[in-house]
Amino acid sequence: MKHKTLILCLLALLSFTSYAASTQRIQSEKLTFVLENVADGLEIPWGMAFISDTRMLITERQGSIKQFDTQNASLTEVQGAPAVMTIGQGGLLDVAVPPDFTAGDWIYFTFVRDKDGEGVTVLARAKLASNKMVQWQDLLESRSATGSGRHFGSRIAFDEKGYVYFGVGDRGERPISQDLTNHAGSVMRLYRDGRVPQDNPFSQRSNASPEIWSYGHRNPQGMAYDDTRKRLWLTEHGPRGGDEINLVIPGRNYGWPVISYGKEYWGPLAVGEGTHREGMEQPVKQYTPSIAPGSLLLYTGDAFPAWRGNLFTGALKLQHLNRVTLSADGEAIGEERLLTELGERVRGLIQGPRGWIYFSTDSGRIYVIKPESKR
């Protein structure tokens, strides 16, 4: 009986762990804030989404879903995760909820599925019931299969009209970003239930995928919708240089691999025919050398008024939090690199219910940025 009790206690500890937070005070250009490490021990926490004022879901790239309680810093395993193909940059990717989400509503995920030995990015949704994901529904299994383990995307965003957006990378085969018959290298727009809107830019073309909203992307890694100005922002990886922040306009071609600010990995030669071409969009901002953006957040909270309307992207390669100031018409007019001494690959990035900024790192940590007065 004693052995049975001990086993039960050990199982409980494995499924429910808490973490003692550490804090530090940080001075930025405009303000002082507190950085707090609130969780540890995760396996590449890729996506995060708040499902209540005090609980968030976290996806781990190898295929697990965790629930994090911000009040007691506890992590709990969530059952019912989908079967994922963990290969290269692929696995269980983003998790997101619409802005009008309430308990019991659909929760959206992107992940990589094994399709005859090749990986494809899938947009799906499920509901959380008694700490288990149930009622899984595929909304779009993208036509993006290749033998490569690269460039699956993928982040999720919602607008105020009931549409959901997500992106897929070029899957390591550059020319298919210019091929509208598949989903690779594209941003898609669907209704939340997976139906294709009839006013999508290519919905009436027989030689194009009707789900596509924009194309010519290399590897979309961050996505954020501006509900105030009704516009969609996207970050994507360039090759060696040429990471981009793009304002996504329906039906537009963003140029990859015909135009790029990056260079080949194998030598000092530009990718494509140059940086500009008629009929192809220019980025709002490009990063050379590459910072490798891992996510994107448009800050709208009250906790940091000086940052309201700014874009934040996590940097994987140059290991910092990148803040970009925008003009009213969407031009990038300023940049600040925060947390450069932290030494962390910043992966996921979300805004919490109180306007605090949470981010995850590839080392398995969750951090929160809070106002100094809120310690």
Backbone hydrogen bonds, N-H to C=O, Kabsch-Sander energy under -0.5 kcal/mol:
donor,donor_aa,acceptor,acceptor_aa,energy
5,T,1,M,-2.2
6,L,2,K,-2.3
7,I,3,H,-2.3
8,L,4,K,-2.1
9,C,5,T,-2.1
10,L,6,L,-2.2
11,L,7,I,-2.4
12,A,8,L,-2.0
13,L,9,C,-1.9
14,L,10,L,-1.9
15,S,11,L,-1.6
16,F,12,A,-1.1
17,T,75,L,-2.1
19,Y,73,A,-1.1
21,A,19,Y,-0.7
22,S,37,N,-1.3
24,Q,35,L,-2.1
26,I,33,F,-3.4
28,S,26,I,-0.5
28,S,31,L,-3.1
33,F,26,I,-2.7
34,V,370,K,-3.2
35,L,24,Q,-3.2
36,E,34,V,-0.5
36,E,368,V,-2.7
37,N,22,S,-2.9
38,V,36,E,-0.8
38,V,366,I,-2.1
39,A,366,I,-1.4
42,L,364,G,-2.1
44,I,42,L,-0.8
44,I,362,D,-0.5
46,W,44,I,-0.8
46,W,59,T,-2.2
47,G,59,T,-0.8
49,A,57,L,-1.9
51,I,55,R,-2.5
52,S,55,R,-1.3
56,M,68,F,-2.3
57,L,49,A,-3.0
58,I,66,K,-2.9
59,T,47,G,-2.2
60,E,64,S,-2.9
61,R,43,E,-0.7
61,R,44,I,-2.0
62,Q,43,E,-0.6
63,G,60,E,-2.6
65,I,78,V,-0.6
66,K,58,I,-2.9
67,Q,76,T,-3.0
68,F,56,M,-3.1
69,D,74,S,-2.6
70,T,54,T,-2.8
70,T,68,F,-0.7
71,Q,54,T,-0.5
73,A,69,D,-1.3
74,S,69,D,-0.9
75,L,17,T,-3.2
76,T,67,Q,-2.4
77,E,15,S,-0.9
78,V,65,I,-2.9
79,Q,131,N,-2.1
84,V,82,P,-0.5
85,M,112,V,-3.0
86,T,84,V,-0.7
87,I,85,M,-0.9
89,Q,149,G,-3.2
90,G,87,I,-3.1
92,L,61,R,-2.0
93,L,91,G,-0.6
93,L,110,T,-2.2
94,D,154,S,-0.5
96,A,108,Y,-2.3
101,F,98,P,-1.7
105,D,102,T,-2.3
107,I,126,A,-3.1
108,Y,96,A,-2.7
109,F,124,A,-2.8
110,T,94,D,-1.8
111,F,122,V,-1.7
112,V,91,G,-1.9
113,R,120,V,-2.7
115,K,113,R,-0.7
115,K,118,E,-4.0
116,D,114,D,-0.6
118,E,115,K,-1.3
119,G,146,T,-1.1
120,V,113,R,-1.9
122,V,111,F,-3.0
123,L,140,L,-2.6
124,A,109,F,-2.7
124,A,122,V,-0.5
125,R,137,Q,-2.2
126,A,107,I,-2.2
127,K,134,V,-2.8
129,A,127,K,-0.6
129,A,132,K,-2.9
132,K,129,A,-0.7
133,M,79,Q,-2.9
134,V,127,K,-3.1
137,Q,125,R,-2.6
139,L,123,L,-2.8
140,L,123,L,-2.0
142,S,121,T,-2.1
142,S,140,L,-0.9
144,S,142,S,-1.5
146,T,119,G,-0.8
157,A,165,Y,-2.1
159,D,163,Y,-1.6
162,G,159,D,-0.8
164,V,190,L,-3.0
165,Y,157,A,-3.1
166,F,188,M,-1.5
167,G,155,R,-1.0
168,V,186,S,-2.4
170,D,218,R,-2.9
171,R,151,H,-1.3
173,E,170,D,-1.9
174,R,172,G,-0.5
176,I,173,E,-1.3
177,S,174,R,-2.0
178,Q,175,P,-1.9
179,D,176,I,-1.2
180,L,178,Q,-0.7
182,N,179,D,-1.3
183,H,143,R,-2.4
184,A,143,R,-0.8
185,G,169,G,-1.4
186,S,168,V,-0.9
186,S,183,H,-1.0
187,V,214,S,-2.3
188,M,166,F,-3.3
189,R,211,E,-2.5
190,L,164,V,-2.5
191,Y,195,R,-2.9
192,R,162,G,-1.4
194,G,191,Y,-2.2
200,N,197,P,-1.5
202,F,212,I,-0.6
203,S,200,N,-1.5
205,R,202,F,-1.5
208,A,205,R,-1.0
209,S,180,L,-2.9
212,I,209,S,-1.6
213,W,187,V,-3.8
214,S,187,V,-1.5
215,Y,252,R,-2.0
216,G,177,S,-1.4
216,G,185,G,-0.7
217,H,185,G,-2.5
221,Q,235,T,-2.6
222,G,235,T,-1.6
224,A,233,W,-2.0
226,D,231,R,-3.4
227,D,225,Y,-0.9
230,K,226,D,-1.3
231,R,226,D,-1.3
232,L,248,V,-0.6
233,W,224,A,-3.3
234,L,246,N,-2.3
235,T,222,G,-2.3
236,E,244,E,-2.1
237,H,219,N,-1.7
240,R,263,K,-1.6
241,G,239,P,-1.0
242,G,287,Y,-0.9
243,D,287,Y,-1.7
244,E,236,E,-2.4
245,I,285,K,-2.7
246,N,234,L,-3.5
248,V,232,L,-2.8
248,V,246,N,-0.7
249,I,247,L,-0.5
251,G,213,W,-3.9
252,R,249,I,-1.9
253,N,279,G,-0.5
254,Y,215,Y,-3.0
254,Y,252,R,-0.5
256,W,216,G,-2.5
258,V,255,G,-1.7
259,I,255,G,-2.0
260,S,274,G,-2.0
263,K,240,R,-1.5
264,E,269,L,-2.9
267,G,264,E,-0.7
269,L,267,G,-1.4
271,V,262,G,-2.2
273,E,258,V,-2.8
274,G,271,V,-0.6
280,M,277,R,-1.9
281,E,253,N,-2.9
284,V,245,I,-2.3
285,K,245,I,-1.5
287,Y,243,D,-2.5
288,T,286,Q,-0.6
294,G,314,G,-3.7
295,S,314,G,-0.5
297,L,312,F,-2.5
299,Y,297,L,-0.7
299,Y,310,N,-2.7
307,W,304,F,-1.9
308,R,305,P,-1.1
309,G,299,Y,-3.4
310,N,307,W,-2.4
311,L,324,V,-2.5
312,F,297,L,-3.0
313,T,322,N,-2.4
315,A,320,H,-2.7
316,L,292,A,-3.0
316,L,314,G,-0.6
317,K,291,I,-1.3
318,L,291,I,-1.2
320,H,315,A,-0.6
321,L,338,L,-2.9
322,N,313,T,-3.0
322,N,320,H,-0.6
323,R,321,L,-0.5
323,R,336,E,-3.2
324,V,311,L,-3.2
325,T,334,G,-2.2
327,S,331,E,-2.5
330,G,327,S,-1.8
332,A,284,V,-0.5
333,I,325,T,-2.7
333,I,331,E,-0.7
334,G,325,T,-1.1
336,E,323,R,-2.5
338,L,321,L,-3.3
338,L,336,E,-0.7
342,L,339,L,-1.3
346,V,315,A,-1.7
346,V,344,E,-0.9
347,R,345,R,-0.6
347,R,360,S,-2.8
348,G,45,P,-0.6
350,I,358,Y,-2.5
352,G,356,W,-3.6
355,G,352,G,-2.1
357,I,369,I,-1.6
358,Y,350,I,-2.8
358,Y,356,W,-0.5
359,F,367,Y,-2.1
360,S,348,G,-1.8
361,T,365,R,-1.9
362,D,345,R,-1.9
364,G,361,T,-2.2
366,I,39,A,-1.9
367,Y,359,F,-3.0
368,V,36,E,-2.4
369,I,357,I,-3.0
370,K,34,V,-2.8
370,K,368,V,-0.6
372,E,32,T,-0.9
374,K,371,P,-1.7
375,R,372,E,-1.1
